[in-house]
């Protein structure tokens, strides 16, 4: 069972936007009241997927992430991308 399947089993997230191909980076779900529940992805895990799956260098993954994923604005159901400290 993938992380996405586990999250969808736990809570009904109808209409949530999924970052396809990045299930390994999915770490859960969250919301900010009164907004709808959205999926939550780890920035570090997204970059690791880009390195492992796509053969990018760490620098290439960081650049791709910054320009193509971190800046996504897909409306109210846009996933949260969490930066670990």
ROMARDO-543667 format. One line per 5 residues: number of its first residue (from 1); their letters; for each residue x, y, z of N, C-alpha, C. Coordinates in nm, 2 decimals, padded with zeros to 4 digits. Each point is the difference from the previous one (the first is absolute). Example, Ala and Ser with C-alpha at 12.3 -4.5 7.8 and 13.67 -1.06 7.14 Angstrom:
BEGIN
1) as) 01.32 -00.57 00.78 -00.09 00.12 00.00 00.09 00.12 00.00 ~ -00.04 00.11 -00.07 00.09 00.11 00.00 -00.08 00.11 00.08;
END
This chain:
BEGIN
1) xxxxx) 00.09 -00.12 00.00 -00.09 00.12 00.00 00.09 00.12 00.00 ~ -00.03 00.10 -00.09 00.08 00.12 -00.01 -00.04 00.10 00.11 ~ 00.09 00.10 00.02 -00.04 00.11 00.09 -00.13 00.06 -00.04 ~ -00.02 00.02 -00.13 -00.12 00.07 -00.04 -00.12 -00.09 00.03 ~ 00.01 -00.13 -00.02 -00.12 -00.09 00.03 -00.02 00.00 00.15;
6) xxxxx) 00.10 00.01 00.08 -00.02 00.00 00.15 -00.07 00.13 00.04 ~ 00.04 00.11 -00.05 -00.06 00.13 00.03 -00.14 00.00 -00.04 ~ -00.03 -00.04 -00.12 -00.14 00.00 -00.05 -00.09 -00.10 00.07 ~ 00.06 -00.11 00.06 -00.08 -00.09 00.08 -00.03 00.06 00.14 ~ 00.09 00.09 00.05 -00.02 00.06 00.13 -00.11 00.11 00.00;
11) xxxxx) 00.00 00.08 -00.11 -00.08 00.12 00.00 -00.06 00.02 -00.14 ~ -00.12 00.04 -00.01 -00.06 00.03 -00.13 00.06 00.14 -00.05 ~ 00.08 -00.01 -00.10 00.06 00.12 -00.06 -00.05 00.02 -00.14 ~ -00.13 00.02 -00.02 -00.05 00.01 -00.13 00.04 00.13 -00.07 ~ 00.06 -00.02 -00.12 00.04 00.12 -00.07 00.14 00.05 00.03;
16) xxxxx) 00.07 -00.08 00.09 00.14 00.05 00.03 00.09 -00.02 -00.12 ~ 00.09 00.10 -00.02 00.09 -00.01 -00.11 00.12 -00.09 00.04 ~ 00.03 -00.09 -00.08 00.11 -00.10 00.02 00.11 00.03 -00.09 ~ 00.12 00.00 00.06 00.13 00.02 -00.08 00.04 -00.14 -00.05 ~ -00.05 -00.03 -00.12 00.02 -00.14 -00.06 00.15 -00.03 -00.01;
21) xxxxx) 00.03 -00.12 00.03 00.14 -00.05 00.00 00.08 00.04 00.12 ~ -00.06 00.06 00.10 00.07 00.04 00.12 -00.06 -00.06 00.12 ~ -00.07 -00.11 -00.01 -00.06 -00.07 00.11 00.10 -00.02 00.12 ~ 00.13 -00.03 -00.04 00.10 -00.03 00.11 00.03 00.12 00.08 ~ -00.04 00.12 -00.05 00.03 00.13 00.07 -00.13 00.04 00.08;
26) xxxxx) -00.11 -00.07 -00.01 -00.12 00.04 00.07 00.02 -00.04 00.15 ~ -00.03 00.09 00.09 00.02 -00.02 00.14 -00.13 00.01 00.08 ~ -00.10 00.04 -00.06 -00.13 00.01 00.07 -00.10 00.10 -00.06 ~ -00.08 00.05 00.09 -00.10 00.10 -00.05 -00.01 00.11 00.11 ~ -00.06 00.11 -00.04 -00.01 00.11 00.10 -00.10 00.10 -00.06;
31) xxxxx) -00.03 00.10 00.08 -00.09 00.11 -00.04 00.02 00.12 00.09 ~ -00.05 00.11 -00.04 00.00 00.12 00.08 -00.15 00.04 00.01 ~ -00.06 -00.01 00.11 -00.14 00.03 00.01 -00.03 00.13 -00.06 ~ -00.11 00.02 -00.07 -00.10 -00.10 -00.04 00.02 -00.07 -00.13 ~ 00.12 00.01 -00.05 00.03 -00.06 -00.13 -00.01 -00.15 -00.01;
36) xxxxx) -00.02 -00.06 -00.11 -00.01 -00.14 -00.02 00.13 -00.07 00.03 ~ 00.00 -00.13 00.02 00.12 -00.08 00.03 00.07 -00.01 -00.13 ~ 00.14 00.01 00.01 00.09 -00.01 -00.12 00.10 -00.11 00.04 ~ 00.07 -00.05 -00.11 00.11 -00.09 00.02 00.13 00.08 00.04 ~ 00.08 -00.07 00.08 00.13 00.07 00.04 00.12 -00.09 -00.05;
41) xxxxx) 00.09 00.07 -00.06 00.12 -00.07 -00.06 00.12 00.06 00.07 ~ 00.11 -00.08 00.01 00.13 00.04 00.05 00.08 00.05 -00.11 ~ 00.05 00.13 00.02 00.09 00.05 -00.11 00.13 -00.08 -00.01 ~ 00.06 -00.05 00.11 00.12 -00.08 -00.01 -00.03 -00.13 -00.07 ~ -00.11 -00.06 00.03 -00.04 -00.13 -00.07 -00.03 00.02 -00.14;
46) xxxxx) -00.06 00.11 -00.04 -00.02 00.03 -00.14 00.13 00.01 -00.08 ~ 00.10 00.07 00.06 00.13 00.01 -00.06 00.07 -00.13 -00.01 ~ -00.02 -00.08 00.10 00.06 -00.14 00.00 -00.06 -00.08 -00.11 ~ -00.13 00.01 -00.02 -00.06 -00.07 -00.11 00.06 00.04 -00.14 ~ 00.01 00.13 -00.01 00.06 00.05 -00.13 00.14 -00.05 -00.02;
51) xxxxx) 00.08 -00.01 00.10 00.13 -00.05 -00.01 00.00 -00.15 -00.04 ~ -00.07 -00.08 00.08 00.00 -00.14 -00.01 -00.08 -00.05 -00.13 ~ -00.12 00.06 -00.02 -00.08 -00.05 -00.11 00.05 00.06 -00.14 ~ 00.03 00.13 00.00 00.03 00.07 -00.12 00.15 00.01 -00.03 ~ 00.08 -00.04 00.09 00.14 00.00 -00.02 00.06 00.14 00.01;
56) xxxxx) -00.07 00.10 00.06 00.05 00.13 00.01 00.11 00.01 00.10 ~ 00.09 00.10 -00.01 00.09 00.03 00.11 -00.08 00.07 00.10 ~ 00.06 00.02 00.12 -00.06 00.07 00.11 -00.03 00.14 -00.04 ~ 00.09 00.07 -00.07 -00.02 00.13 -00.05 -00.11 00.01 -00.10 ~ -00.01 -00.09 -00.09 -00.10 00.00 -00.11 -00.14 -00.03 00.07;
61) xxxxx) 00.00 -00.09 00.10 -00.13 -00.02 00.07 -00.05 00.12 00.07 ~ 00.10 00.07 00.07 -00.04 00.13 00.07 -00.05 00.10 -00.09 ~ 00.06 00.02 -00.12 -00.04 00.10 -00.10 -00.14 -00.04 -00.06 ~ -00.01 -00.13 -00.03 -00.13 -00.04 -00.06 -00.11 00.01 00.11 ~ 00.02 -00.03 00.12 -00.09 00.01 00.11 -00.04 00.15 00.01;
66) xxxxx) 00.09 00.09 00.01 -00.02 00.14 00.02 -00.09 00.06 -00.11 ~ 00.03 -00.04 -00.13 -00.07 00.07 -00.11 -00.12 -00.07 -00.05 ~ -00.02 -00.13 00.04 -00.11 -00.08 -00.05 -00.10 -00.05 00.10 ~ 00.04 -00.01 00.13 -00.08 -00.06 00.10 -00.03 00.09 00.11 ~ 00.10 00.06 00.06 -00.02 00.09 00.12 -00.09 00.12 -00.03;
71) xxxxx) -00.01 00.04 -00.12 -00.07 00.12 -00.04 -00.14 -00.03 -00.05 ~ -00.04 -00.13 00.00 -00.13 -00.04 -00.05 -00.11 00.08 00.07 ~ -00.09 00.05 -00.07 -00.12 00.07 00.05 -00.12 -00.06 -00.07 ~ -00.06 -00.11 00.05 -00.11 -00.07 -00.08 -00.13 00.03 00.07 ~ -00.02 00.10 00.07 -00.13 00.03 00.06 -00.01 -00.04 00.14;
76) xxxxx) -00.12 00.00 00.05 -00.02 -00.03 00.15 00.05 -00.14 00.04 ~ 00.01 -00.09 -00.09 00.04 -00.14 00.04 00.14 -00.03 -00.03 ~ 00.08 00.11 -00.02 00.15 -00.02 -00.03 00.06 -00.07 00.12 ~ 00.08 -00.10 -00.02 00.06 -00.07 00.11 00.10 00.09 00.08 ~ 00.02 -00.03 00.13 00.10 00.07 00.08 00.13 -00.07 -00.02;
81) xxxxx) 00.10 00.07 -00.02 00.14 -00.05 -00.01 00.07 00.04 00.12 ~ 00.03 -00.09 00.09 00.07 00.03 00.13 00.15 00.00 -00.02 ~ 00.06 00.10 00.06 00.14 00.01 00.01 00.04 -00.04 00.14 ~ 00.08 -00.10 00.01 00.05 -00.04 00.14 00.11 00.09 00.04 ~ 00.01 00.02 00.13 00.11 00.08 00.06 00.08 -00.09 00.09;
END
